[in-house]
């Protein structure tokens, strides 16, 4: 079976793309379509995570609770002063380079949004 990493980078410039990534990850996880599915936030997407409300926040919570979300980039979060907001959502902050390297070495296919 396939292992997939969703690399979510879309932010305010494409919020529909961000929401599509979150919703499809949620559904694919519920349907057990992959051996493993993980989500990594990087760049502009982190602001949408930090400020998530309503359906977006609920969908993120479902992914967090199911263990699908790996992390958000600590460097971006700190540079944009949104680290606390992301952590308050229950998402860990990690070094992006370490996380992407790990998933590639584990044979994950990357799908970017």
N, CA, C and O atoms as CSV, one atom per row, in Angstrom:
chain,resi,resn,atom,element,x,y,z
A,1,UNK,N,N,0.826,-1.193,0.000
A,1,UNK,CA,C,0.000,0.000,0.000
A,1,UNK,C,C,0.869,1.256,0.000
A,1,UNK,O,O,2.047,1.207,0.354
A,2,UNK,N,N,0.299,2.336,-0.386
A,2,UNK,CA,C,1.011,3.596,-0.544
A,2,UNK,C,C,1.029,4.410,0.748
A,2,UNK,O,O,0.064,4.418,1.513
A,3,UNK,N,N,2.151,5.093,0.971
A,3,UNK,CA,C,2.281,6.039,2.073
A,3,UNK,C,C,2.332,7.432,1.455
A,3,UNK,O,O,3.091,7.677,0.518
A,4,UNK,N,N,1.513,8.348,1.992
A,4,UNK,CA,C,1.374,9.671,1.395
A,4,UNK,C,C,1.615,10.760,2.429
A,4,UNK,O,O,1.146,10.685,3.565
A,5,UNK,N,N,2.362,11.778,2.001
A,5,UNK,CA,C,2.566,12.984,2.802
A,5,UNK,C,C,1.931,14.144,2.066
A,5,UNK,O,O,2.309,14.454,0.937
A,6,UNK,N,N,0.964,14.785,2.705
A,6,UNK,CA,C,0.400,16.024,2.177
A,6,UNK,C,C,1.274,17.162,2.673
A,6,UNK,O,O,1.420,17.366,3.878
A,7,UNK,N,N,1.849,17.897,1.743
A,7,UNK,CA,C,2.635,19.084,2.064
A,7,UNK,C,C,1.747,20.282,1.747
A,7,UNK,O,O,1.548,20.626,0.582
A,8,UNK,N,N,1.216,20.912,2.792
A,8,UNK,CA,C,0.247,21.996,2.619
A,8,UNK,C,C,0.976,23.321,2.784
A,8,UNK,O,O,1.501,23.634,3.853
A,9,UNK,N,N,0.998,24.105,1.682
A,9,UNK,CA,C,1.692,25.388,1.675
A,9,UNK,C,C,0.752,26.550,1.349
A,9,UNK,O,O,1.118,27.708,1.548
A,10,UNK,N,N,-0.436,26.264,0.857
A,10,UNK,CA,C,-1.372,27.319,0.453
A,10,UNK,C,C,-1.918,28.054,1.666
A,10,UNK,O,O,-2.246,27.457,2.691
A,11,UNK,N,N,-2.004,29.380,1.515
A,11,UNK,CA,C,-2.496,30.217,2.597
A,11,UNK,C,C,-3.614,31.117,2.133
A,11,UNK,O,O,-4.509,30.693,1.402
A,12,UNK,N,N,-3.559,32.358,2.560
A,12,UNK,CA,C,-4.610,33.330,2.231
A,12,UNK,C,C,-4.774,33.558,0.734
A,12,UNK,O,O,-5.844,33.963,0.282
A,13,UNK,N,N,-3.725,33.301,-0.035
A,13,UNK,CA,C,-3.823,33.483,-1.487
A,13,UNK,C,C,-4.670,32.396,-2.139
A,13,UNK,O,O,-5.167,32.577,-3.251
A,14,UNK,N,N,-4.836,31.266,-1.448
A,14,UNK,CA,C,-5.618,30.149,-1.995
A,14,UNK,C,C,-6.264,29.343,-0.865
A,14,UNK,O,O,-5.964,28.160,-0.704
A,15,UNK,N,N,-7.147,29.970,-0.082
A,15,UNK,CA,C,-7.734,29.266,1.061
A,15,UNK,C,C,-8.568,28.049,0.662
A,15,UNK,O,O,-8.677,27.098,1.435
A,16,UNK,N,N,-9.147,28.067,-0.518
A,16,UNK,CA,C,-9.922,26.914,-0.973
A,16,UNK,C,C,-9.012,25.698,-1.155
A,16,UNK,O,O,-9.400,24.573,-0.840
A,17,UNK,N,N,-7.814,25.929,-1.660
A,17,UNK,CA,C,-6.849,24.834,-1.828
A,17,UNK,C,C,-6.457,24.264,-0.463
A,17,UNK,O,O,-6.340,23.050,-0.302
A,18,UNK,N,N,-6.256,25.142,0.511
A,18,UNK,CA,C,-5.943,24.700,1.878
A,18,UNK,C,C,-7.083,23.830,2.411
A,18,UNK,O,O,-6.852,22.733,2.919
A,19,UNK,N,N,-8.313,24.329,2.291
A,19,UNK,CA,C,-9.469,23.590,2.804
A,19,UNK,C,C,-9.656,22.259,2.085
A,19,UNK,O,O,-10.048,21.269,2.704
A,20,UNK,N,N,-9.379,22.229,0.783
A,20,UNK,CA,C,-9.481,20.997,0.020
A,20,UNK,C,C,-8.469,19.972,0.533
A,20,UNK,O,O,-8.783,18.787,0.645
A,21,UNK,N,N,-7.275,20.424,0.838
A,21,UNK,CA,C,-6.256,19.521,1.367
A,21,UNK,C,C,-6.691,18.926,2.697
A,21,UNK,O,O,-6.570,17.721,2.916
A,22,UNK,N,N,-7.194,19.770,3.579
A,22,UNK,CA,C,-7.602,19.311,4.907
A,22,UNK,C,C,-8.782,18.352,4.809
A,22,UNK,O,O,-8.789,17.294,5.438
A,23,UNK,N,N,-9.771,18.728,4.020
A,23,UNK,CA,C,-10.966,17.893,3.889
A,23,UNK,C,C,-10.630,16.554,3.225
A,23,UNK,O,O,-11.090,15.505,3.677
A,24,UNK,N,N,-9.836,16.590,2.163
A,24,UNK,CA,C,-9.523,15.330,1.494
A,24,UNK,C,C,-8.656,14.436,2.382
A,24,UNK,O,O,-8.826,13.217,2.375
A,25,UNK,N,N,-7.740,15.015,3.138
A,25,UNK,CA,C,-6.940,14.218,4.071
A,25,UNK,C,C,-7.834,13.565,5.113
A,25,UNK,O,O,-7.644,12.400,5.464
A,26,UNK,N,N,-8.802,14.315,5.603
A,26,UNK,CA,C,-9.731,13.785,6.592
A,26,UNK,C,C,-10.509,12.599,6.024
A,26,UNK,O,O,-10.613,11.553,6.665
A,27,UNK,N,N,-11.054,12.766,4.821
A,27,UNK,CA,C,-11.852,11.704,4.193
A,27,UNK,C,C,-10.998,10.487,3.828
A,27,UNK,O,O,-11.398,9.348,4.069
A,28,UNK,N,N,-9.833,10.731,3.250
A,28,UNK,CA,C,-8.951,9.619,2.886
A,28,UNK,C,C,-8.521,8.828,4.113
A,28,UNK,O,O,-8.410,7.604,4.058
A,29,UNK,N,N,-8.282,9.520,5.213
A,29,UNK,CA,C,-7.923,8.835,6.451
A,29,UNK,C,C,-9.090,8.014,6.977
A,29,UNK,O,O,-8.907,6.866,7.382
A,30,UNK,N,N,-10.281,8.587,6.974
A,30,UNK,CA,C,-11.470,7.861,7.440
A,30,UNK,C,C,-11.712,6.602,6.615
A,30,UNK,O,O,-12.131,5.573,7.146
A,31,UNK,N,N,-11.446,6.690,5.322
A,31,UNK,CA,C,-11.682,5.572,4.406
A,31,UNK,C,C,-10.499,4.605,4.338
A,31,UNK,O,O,-10.557,3.600,3.629
A,32,UNK,N,N,-9.428,4.907,5.073
A,32,UNK,CA,C,-8.236,4.046,5.116
A,32,UNK,C,C,-7.702,3.748,3.718
A,32,UNK,O,O,-7.408,2.599,3.390
A,33,UNK,N,N,-7.581,4.792,2.895
A,33,UNK,CA,C,-7.149,4.631,1.504
A,33,UNK,C,C,-5.656,4.382,1.357
A,33,UNK,O,O,-5.218,3.859,0.332
A,34,UNK,N,N,-4.867,4.745,2.362
A,34,UNK,CA,C,-3.420,4.585,2.289
A,34,UNK,C,C,-2.912,3.832,3.499
A,34,UNK,O,O,-3.559,3.792,4.546
A,35,UNK,N,N,-1.748,3.238,3.338
A,35,UNK,CA,C,-1.090,2.579,4.466
A,35,UNK,C,C,-0.841,3.601,5.572
A,35,UNK,O,O,-1.038,3.327,6.755
A,36,UNK,N,N,-0.401,4.785,5.151
A,36,UNK,CA,C,-0.162,5.871,6.096
A,36,UNK,C,C,-0.380,7.191,5.378
A,36,UNK,O,O,-0.007,7.348,4.216
A,37,UNK,N,N,-0.989,8.140,6.081
A,37,UNK,CA,C,-1.229,9.478,5.549
A,37,UNK,C,C,-0.818,10.482,6.621
A,37,UNK,O,O,-1.272,10.411,7.763
A,38,UNK,N,N,0.043,11.410,6.240
A,38,UNK,CA,C,0.501,12.446,7.150
A,38,UNK,C,C,0.366,13.805,6.482
A,38,UNK,O,O,0.406,13.918,5.256
A,39,UNK,N,N,0.206,14.837,7.306
A,39,UNK,CA,C,0.088,16.216,6.821
A,39,UNK,C,C,1.177,17.054,7.481
A,39,UNK,O,O,1.392,16.993,8.691
A,40,UNK,N,N,1.851,17.830,6.655
A,40,UNK,CA,C,2.893,18.735,7.121
A,40,UNK,C,C,2.567,20.137,6.609
A,40,UNK,O,O,2.352,20.325,5.411
A,41,UNK,N,N,2.529,21.121,7.509
A,41,UNK,CA,C,2.246,22.503,7.129
A,41,UNK,C,C,3.551,23.272,6.993
A,41,UNK,O,O,4.468,23.131,7.802
A,42,UNK,N,N,3.609,24.096,5.939
A,42,UNK,CA,C,4.806,24.887,5.678
A,42,UNK,C,C,4.397,26.201,5.014
A,42,UNK,O,O,3.465,26.236,4.210
A,43,UNK,N,N,5.094,27.266,5.352
A,43,UNK,CA,C,4.867,28.539,4.678
A,43,UNK,C,C,3.541,29.187,5.025
A,43,UNK,O,O,3.117,29.208,6.181
A,44,UNK,N,N,2.888,29.722,3.982
A,44,UNK,CA,C,1.666,30.503,4.171
A,44,UNK,C,C,0.525,29.729,4.824
A,44,UNK,O,O,-0.347,30.333,5.449
A,45,UNK,N,N,0.518,28.424,4.693
A,45,UNK,CA,C,-0.560,27.623,5.293
A,45,UNK,C,C,-0.597,27.761,6.815
A,45,UNK,O,O,-1.647,27.587,7.432
A,46,UNK,N,N,0.529,28.068,7.405
A,46,UNK,CA,C,0.599,28.127,8.858
A,46,UNK,C,C,-0.262,29.245,9.438
A,46,UNK,O,O,-0.775,29.114,10.549
A,47,UNK,N,N,-0.424,30.327,8.710
A,47,UNK,CA,C,-1.298,31.405,9.185
A,47,UNK,C,C,-2.753,30.945,9.199
A,47,UNK,O,O,-3.504,31.303,10.107
A,48,UNK,N,N,-3.159,30.155,8.206
A,48,UNK,CA,C,-4.529,29.629,8.202
A,48,UNK,C,C,-4.738,28.647,9.348
A,48,UNK,O,O,-5.814,28.603,9.944
A,49,UNK,N,N,-3.726,27.871,9.651
A,49,UNK,CA,C,-3.815,26.963,10.800
A,49,UNK,C,C,-3.962,27.772,12.086
A,49,UNK,O,O,-4.844,27.500,12.901
A,50,UNK,N,N,-3.109,28.751,12.259
A,50,UNK,CA,C,-3.098,29.555,13.489
A,50,UNK,C,C,-4.427,30.261,13.720
A,50,UNK,O,O,-4.863,30.402,14.862
A,51,UNK,N,N,-5.070,30.703,12.651
A,51,UNK,CA,C,-6.298,31.482,12.762
A,51,UNK,C,C,-7.559,30.684,12.440
A,51,UNK,O,O,-8.623,31.269,12.236
A,52,UNK,N,N,-7.455,29.384,12.393
A,52,UNK,CA,C,-8.587,28.541,11.997
A,52,UNK,C,C,-9.763,28.651,12.970
A,52,UNK,O,O,-9.591,28.616,14.188
A,53,UNK,N,N,-10.961,28.784,12.394
A,53,UNK,CA,C,-12.216,28.792,13.151
A,53,UNK,C,C,-13.239,27.973,12.368
A,53,UNK,O,O,-12.984,27.567,11.234
A,54,UNK,N,N,-14.380,27.738,12.972
A,54,UNK,CA,C,-15.486,27.091,12.284
A,54,UNK,C,C,-15.152,25.712,11.742
A,54,UNK,O,O,-14.479,24.921,12.402
A,55,UNK,N,N,-15.632,25.428,10.524
A,55,UNK,CA,C,-15.408,24.123,9.898
A,55,UNK,C,C,-13.926,23.814,9.740
A,55,UNK,O,O,-13.497,22.676,9.933
A,56,UNK,N,N,-13.151,24.825,9.390
A,56,UNK,CA,C,-11.706,24.618,9.215
A,56,UNK,C,C,-11.090,24.110,10.523
A,56,UNK,O,O,-10.317,23.152,10.514
A,57,UNK,N,N,-11.427,24.745,11.633
A,57,UNK,CA,C,-10.893,24.328,12.929
A,57,UNK,C,C,-11.378,22.930,13.306
A,57,UNK,O,O,-10.618,22.141,13.867
A,58,UNK,N,N,-12.624,22.624,13.006
A,58,UNK,CA,C,-13.162,21.291,13.312
A,58,UNK,C,C,-12.452,20.212,12.500
A,58,UNK,O,O,-12.119,19.152,13.029
A,59,UNK,N,N,-12.223,20.482,11.221
A,59,UNK,CA,C,-11.531,19.504,10.378
A,59,UNK,C,C,-10.080,19.314,10.815
A,59,UNK,O,O,-9.569,18.194,10.808
A,60,UNK,N,N,-9.424,20.394,11.192
A,60,UNK,CA,C,-8.065,20.275,11.718
A,60,UNK,C,C,-8.051,19.434,12.990
A,60,UNK,O,O,-7.175,18.588,13.170
A,61,UNK,N,N,-9.015,19.665,13.864
A,61,UNK,CA,C,-9.101,18.906,15.123
A,61,UNK,C,C,-9.255,17.411,14.852
A,61,UNK,O,O,-8.623,16.585,15.510
A,62,UNK,N,N,-10.098,17.070,13.880
A,62,UNK,CA,C,-10.275,15.653,13.527
A,62,UNK,C,C,-8.960,15.037,13.066
A,62,UNK,O,O,-8.635,13.907,13.432
A,63,UNK,N,N,-8.203,15.782,12.261
A,63,UNK,CA,C,-6.915,15.271,11.791
A,63,UNK,C,C,-5.899,15.172,12.919
A,63,UNK,O,O,-5.108,14.230,12.966
A,64,UNK,N,N,-5.917,16.132,13.816
A,64,UNK,CA,C,-5.019,16.094,14.974
A,64,UNK,C,C,-5.355,14.892,15.847
A,64,UNK,O,O,-4.470,14.129,16.234
A,65,UNK,N,N,-6.640,14.727,16.155
A,65,UNK,CA,C,-7.070,13.635,17.025
A,65,UNK,C,C,-6.763,12.260,16.438
A,65,UNK,O,O,-6.517,11.305,17.176
A,66,UNK,N,N,-6.777,12.162,15.110
A,66,UNK,CA,C,-6.509,10.876,14.470
A,66,UNK,C,C,-5.014,10.656,14.201
A,66,UNK,O,O,-4.628,9.612,13.674
A,67,UNK,N,N,-4.180,11.625,14.556
A,67,UNK,CA,C,-2.741,11.470,14.400
A,67,UNK,C,C,-2.226,11.691,12.988
A,67,UNK,O,O,-1.091,11.326,12.682
A,68,UNK,N,N,-3.033,12.278,12.131
A,68,UNK,CA,C,-2.632,12.494,10.742
A,68,UNK,C,C,-1.684,13.689,10.610
A,68,UNK,O,O,-0.757,13.645,9.801
A,69,UNK,N,N,-1.894,14.737,11.375
A,69,UNK,CA,C,-1.032,15.917,11.256
A,69,UNK,C,C,0.287,15.656,11.969
A,69,UNK,O,O,0.328,15.338,13.158
A,70,UNK,N,N,1.357,15.802,11.206
A,70,UNK,CA,C,2.690,15.626,11.776
A,70,UNK,C,C,3.113,16.887,12.515
A,70,UNK,O,O,3.349,16.859,13.723
A,71,UNK,N,N,3.208,18.000,11.781
A,71,UNK,CA,C,3.721,19.222,12.398
A,71,UNK,C,C,3.586,20.396,11.439
A,71,UNK,O,O,3.160,20.259,10.292
A,72,UNK,N,N,3.972,21.564,11.969
A,72,UNK,CA,C,4.134,22.780,11.181
A,72,UNK,C,C,5.588,23.212,11.358
A,72,UNK,O,O,6.236,22.858,12.343
A,73,UNK,N,N,6.083,23.969,10.406
A,73,UNK,CA,C,7.477,24.404,10.440
A,73,UNK,C,C,7.719,25.413,11.565
A,73,UNK,O,O,7.079,26.463,11.617
A,74,UNK,N,N,8.632,25.089,12.444
A,74,UNK,CA,C,8.926,25.956,13.573
A,74,UNK,C,C,9.546,27.285,13.127
A,74,UNK,O,O,9.260,28.326,13.718
A,75,UNK,N,N,10.379,27.260,12.106
A,75,UNK,CA,C,11.021,28.485,11.643
A,75,UNK,C,C,10.016,29.498,11.121
A,75,UNK,O,O,10.089,30.682,11.451
A,76,UNK,N,N,9.081,29.032,10.308
A,76,UNK,CA,C,8.038,29.916,9.769
A,76,UNK,C,C,7.157,30.430,10.910
A,76,UNK,O,O,6.868,31.624,10.987
A,77,UNK,N,N,6.738,29.535,11.785
A,77,UNK,CA,C,5.845,29.922,12.881
A,77,UNK,C,C,6.478,30.993,13.765
A,77,UNK,O,O,5.816,31.959,14.144
A,78,UNK,N,N,7.740,30.824,14.087
A,78,UNK,CA,C,8.422,31.816,14.923
A,78,UNK,C,C,8.616,33.131,14.181
A,78,UNK,O,O,8.428,34.202,14.758
A,79,UNK,N,N,8.994,33.058,12.901
A,79,UNK,CA,C,9.258,34.293,12.155
A,79,UNK,C,C,7.991,35.107,11.930
A,79,UNK,O,O,8.058,36.323,11.754
A,80,UNK,N,N,6.836,34.443,11.937
A,80,UNK,CA,C,5.562,35.145,11.724
A,80,UNK,C,C,4.783,35.358,13.024
A,80,UNK,O,O,3.632,35.795,13.009
A,81,UNK,N,N,5.430,35.042,14.144
A,81,UNK,CA,C,4.828,35.230,15.468
A,81,UNK,C,C,3.485,34.517,15.629
A,81,UNK,O,O,2.541,35.077,16.186
A,82,UNK,N,N,3.407,33.281,15.137
A,82,UNK,CA,C,2.173,32.500,15.263
A,82,UNK,C,C,2.429,31.135,15.916
A,82,UNK,O,O,1.570,30.254,15.878
A,83,UNK,N,N,3.600,30.969,16.506
A,83,UNK,CA,C,3.955,29.681,17.111
A,83,UNK,C,C,2.982,29.283,18.218
A,83,UNK,O,O,2.541,28.135,18.270
A,84,UNK,N,N,2.653,30.197,19.081
A,84,UNK,CA,C,1.761,29.878,20.211
A,84,UNK,C,C,0.383,29.475,19.708
A,84,UNK,O,O,-0.208,28.521,20.215
A,85,UNK,N,N,-0.133,30.190,18.719
A,85,UNK,CA,C,-1.461,29.882,18.185
A,85,UNK,C,C,-1.507,28.491,17.561
A,85,UNK,O,O,-2.492,27.769,17.716
A,86,UNK,N,N,-0.442,28.118,16.857
A,86,UNK,CA,C,-0.388,26.790,16.242
A,86,UNK,C,C,-0.307,25.715,17.320
A,86,UNK,O,O,-1.015,24.711,17.253
A,87,UNK,N,N,0.541,25.921,18.298
A,87,UNK,CA,C,0.665,24.947,19.380
A,87,UNK,C,C,-0.624,24.852,20.183
A,87,UNK,O,O,-0.982,23.766,20.639
A,88,UNK,N,N,-1.323,25.953,20.363
A,88,UNK,CA,C,-2.604,25.931,21.075
A,88,UNK,C,C,-3.642,25.092,20.349
A,88,UNK,O,O,-4.579,24.594,20.972
A,89,UNK,N,N,-3.489,24.928,19.039
A,89,UNK,CA,C,-4.396,24.072,18.261
A,89,UNK,C,C,-4.069,22.593,18.470
A,89,UNK,O,O,-4.861,21.720,18.114
A,90,UNK,N,N,-2.895,22.316,19.053
A,90,UNK,CA,C,-2.492,20.938,19.282
A,90,UNK,C,C,-1.536,20.395,18.236
A,90,UNK,O,O,-1.375,19.182,18.100
A,91,UNK,N,N,-0.898,21.303,17.493
A,91,UNK,CA,C,0.030,20.902,16.439
A,91,UNK,C,C,1.450,21.208,16.896
A,91,UNK,O,O,1.747,22.313,17.349
A,92,UNK,N,N,2.316,20.214,16.771
A,92,UNK,CA,C,3.700,20.428,17.188
A,92,UNK,C,C,4.447,21.226,16.126
A,92,UNK,O,O,4.082,21.228,14.951
A,93,UNK,N,N,5.485,21.894,16.564
A,93,UNK,CA,C,6.357,22.664,15.687
A,93,UNK,C,C,7.683,21.933,15.573
A,93,UNK,O,O,8.332,21.633,16.575
A,94,UNK,N,N,8.075,21.651,14.338
A,94,UNK,CA,C,9.300,20.893,14.093
A,94,UNK,C,C,10.085,21.543,12.958
A,94,UNK,O,O,9.566,22.388,12.229
A,95,UNK,N,N,11.326,21.138,12.825
A,95,UNK,CA,C,12.158,21.604,11.728
A,95,UNK,C,C,11.646,20.960,10.438
A,95,UNK,O,O,11.637,19.735,10.311
A,96,UNK,N,N,11.227,21.780,9.499
A,96,UNK,CA,C,10.663,21.305,8.240
A,96,UNK,C,C,11.633,20.390,7.488
A,96,UNK,O,O,11.230,19.346,6.976
A,97,UNK,N,N,12.891,20.774,7.422
A,97,UNK,CA,C,13.875,19.984,6.676
A,97,UNK,C,C,14.009,18.589,7.257
A,97,UNK,O,O,14.135,17.617,6.512
A,98,UNK,N,N,13.983,18.478,8.574
A,98,UNK,CA,C,14.076,17.164,9.210
A,98,UNK,C,C,12.851,16.304,8.896
A,98,UNK,O,O,12.974,15.113,8.609
A,99,UNK,N,N,11.682,16.917,8.952
A,99,UNK,CA,C,10.443,16.149,8.758
A,99,UNK,C,C,10.289,15.687,7.313
A,99,UNK,O,O,9.928,14.534,7.077
A,100,UNK,N,N,10.554,16.560,6.341
A,100,UNK,CA,C,10.410,16.164,4.941
A,100,UNK,C,C,11.454,15.098,4.598
A,100,UNK,O,O,11.157,14.153,3.866
A,101,UNK,N,N,12.664,15.244,5.117
A,101,UNK,CA,C,13.715,14.256,4.894
A,101,UNK,C,C,13.301,12.896,5.458
A,101,UNK,O,O,13.495,11.863,4.817
A,102,UNK,N,N,12.734,12.910,6.655
A,102,UNK,CA,C,12.291,11.661,7.281
A,102,UNK,C,C,11.253,10.957,6.406
A,102,UNK,O,O,11.388,9.768,6.119
A,103,UNK,N,N,10.222,11.685,5.984
A,103,UNK,CA,C,9.151,11.054,5.220
A,103,UNK,C,C,9.622,10.560,3.854
A,103,UNK,O,O,9.171,9.513,3.388
A,104,UNK,N,N,10.509,11.290,3.217
A,104,UNK,CA,C,11.041,10.811,1.944
A,104,UNK,C,C,11.874,9.550,2.136
A,104,UNK,O,O,11.802,8.625,1.327
A,105,UNK,N,N,12.661,9.513,3.202
A,105,UNK,CA,C,13.480,8.318,3.462
A,105,UNK,C,C,12.621,7.113,3.830
A,105,UNK,O,O,13.057,5.971,3.684
A,106,UNK,N,N,11.402,7.361,4.307
A,106,UNK,CA,C,10.479,6.280,4.656
A,106,UNK,C,C,9.601,5.852,3.475
A,106,UNK,O,O,8.725,5.001,3.627
A,107,UNK,N,N,9.837,6.437,2.312
A,107,UNK,CA,C,9.130,6.010,1.119
A,107,UNK,C,C,7.781,6.662,0.889
A,107,UNK,O,O,6.969,6.140,0.125
A,108,UNK,N,N,7.521,7.793,1.533
A,108,UNK,CA,C,6.264,8.495,1.336
A,108,UNK,C,C,6.268,9.225,-0.007
A,108,UNK,O,O,7.286,9.782,-0.416
A,109,UNK,N,N,5.134,9.217,-0.679
A,109,UNK,CA,C,4.937,10.041,-1.872
A,109,UNK,C,C,4.381,11.381,-1.414
A,109,UNK,O,O,3.487,11.429,-0.570
A,110,UNK,N,N,4.908,12.470,-1.968
A,110,UNK,CA,C,4.504,13.809,-1.546
A,110,UNK,C,C,3.468,14.364,-2.510
A,110,UNK,O,O,3.652,14.348,-3.727
A,111,UNK,N,N,2.375,14.853,-1.940
A,111,UNK,CA,C,1.352,15.586,-2.686
A,111,UNK,C,C,1.313,16.966,-2.079
A,111,UNK,O,O,1.102,17.111,-0.875
A,112,UNK,N,N,1.517,17.992,-2.906
A,112,UNK,CA,C,1.557,19.340,-2.365
A,112,UNK,C,C,0.300,20.124,-2.736
A,112,UNK,O,O,-0.259,19.984,-3.824
A,113,UNK,N,N,-0.109,20.941,-1.797
A,113,UNK,CA,C,-1.275,21.809,-1.961
A,113,UNK,C,C,-0.864,23.239,-1.697
A,113,UNK,O,O,-1.693,24.145,-1.779
